[in-house]
Structure formats: structure tokens, C-alpha cells
Amino acid sequence: MLLKILDWLRIIAVAVAFFFGYQIGFQNGYDPFAQLHFMIPVIVVAIAGLSGLESVFFGRKAAEMKG
């Protein structure tokens, strides 16, 4: 159950990063630097960070679940 929550949290975090990244990027014209400065850390933490925590604490169960 917790692994499924982590999977959904990862997907939701990336979606939120894209949403707010585009909101920030298009505030006053288009500013790709502001957009990427927000999106990159959030996406890296969401994908790599949560995957790392998942493998450290639930490695065997995560491997069984993913196949």
C-alpha cells in the first residue's frame, strides 16, 4: 500500500512541477530560466529521491511489485 502511495506521489509531484513551472515561466512574458529553476529540483527530488527512499527502505517489496 505504501509503495503505491509513493508511486502516485512521484507522479503527482512531477505534474505539480510542470504546472507551477509553466505558471512561473509565463508570468511576465516567457522566462525559461525561472521555469527551469523551479522545475528541475522538484522533478529530480520526485523521481530520484523518492525512488532512492523506496529502494532503501522497501527494496525487496518494490522489486517484487515492479516485476
Number of C-alpha atoms within 10 A of each C-alpha: 5 9 13 11 10 16 15 11 15 20 15 13 16 18 13 15 21 19 13 14 20 19 14 21 20 14 11 8 8 13 13 13 11 16 20 17 13 17 21 15 11 18 19 12 15 21 16 12 14 16 17 14 12 19 14 11 10 14 14 11 13 16 11 8 10 6 6
